[in-house]
Amino acid sequence: IALSRRSQWSSEDKQKMGAEWGRFVAEVHRFLGADPAGEDARRLAVRWVTLLRRMYGEDVPLSLFITAGRHVADWMADSRTPEFGKWPGYAFLANALAAQPELSDH
């Protein structure tokens, strides 16, 4: 889904999205030890949802992102890029999103 959506983006759009994700990842790193139900985590969960919606569209259930965030390390373990799944931000964001019932669809 994301690949087909990104194929429609201009080179400039891709660069902007990459930069935005880079800033987001850096901010998530600063809050990895925070309470997933706390205000900082809530703010990051909202940003994560916004970025994911821009990449995947509005029709993907948020529960899928929660599941993916919690299991990406397992899914990527046998891939050519297992380090992709080892980023601790995935689990943190999944837990932060799950702790915000007004944001999730489960």
C-alpha positions in Angstrom: 0.0 0.0 0.0 2.7 2.5 1.0 4.8 1.7 -2.0 1.9 2.4 -4.4 1.1 5.6 -2.6 4.7 6.8 -2.6 5.0 6.1 -6.3 2.6 8.9 -6.8 4.6 11.4 -4.8 7.1 13.8 -6.3 10.8 13.6 -5.4 10.3 16.7 -3.3 7.4 15.0 -1.4 9.5 12.0 -0.7 12.3 14.1 0.6 10.0 16.1 2.8 8.4 12.9 4.2 11.8 11.4 4.8 12.9 14.5 6.7 9.7 14.6 8.7 10.2 10.9 9.7 13.8 11.6 10.7 12.7 14.4 13.0 9.9 12.2 14.4 12.3 9.3 15.1 14.7 11.6 16.9 11.9 12.8 19.1 10.7 9.3 19.9 14.2 8.4 21.0 14.1 11.2 23.5 10.9 9.8 25.1 11.5 6.0 25.0 11.5 5.8 28.8 8.3 7.8 29.2 5.0 6.4 30.4 3.2 5.1 27.2 -0.1 6.5 28.7 1.5 9.9 29.5 1.0 13.2 27.6 4.4 13.0 25.8 3.6 9.5 24.5 0.1 10.6 23.5 1.5 13.5 21.5 3.9 11.1 19.7 1.1 8.6 19.1 -1.0 11.4 17.4 2.0 12.3 15.2 2.6 8.6 14.4 -1.0 8.2 13.3 -0.8 11.3 11.1 2.4 10.1 9.4 1.1 6.6 8.9 -2.2 7.9 7.5 -0.2 10.0 5.0 1.7 6.9 4.0 -0.9 4.2 4.1 -4.2 6.1 3.8 -7.2 6.4 6.0 -8.6 2.9 5.5 -6.0 0.9 7.4 -7.2 0.1 10.9 -5.1 1.6 13.6 -5.1 -1.8 15.4 -2.9 -3.1 12.5 -0.3 -0.4 13.3 -0.4 -1.4 17.0 0.1 -5.1 16.1 2.8 -4.3 13.6 4.7 -2.1 16.1 4.6 -4.9 18.7 5.7 -7.6 16.3 8.0 -5.9 13.7 11.1 -7.3 15.3 9.8 -10.9 15.0 8.7 -10.3 11.4 12.0 -8.8 10.3 14.3 -11.3 12.1 14.7 -13.4 9.0 14.8 -10.6 6.5 17.7 -9.0 4.8 17.2 -6.0 7.1 16.6 -7.4 10.6 17.9 -4.2 12.2 14.9 -2.3 10.8 12.7 -4.2 13.2 14.9 -3.7 16.2 14.1 -0.1 16.7 12.5 0.2 20.2 10.4 3.1 19.1 8.0 0.7 17.4 6.9 -1.0 20.6 6.8 2.3 22.5 4.6 3.9 19.8 2.3 0.8 19.6 1.9 0.9 23.4 1.3 4.6 23.4 -1.3 4.3 20.7 -3.0 1.4 22.5 -3.1 3.5 25.7 -5.1 6.2 23.9 -8.6 4.7 23.3 -9.8 7.8 21.6 -7.2 7.3 18.9 -7.5 3.6 18.4 -10.1 1.6 16.7 -10.1 -1.5 18.9 
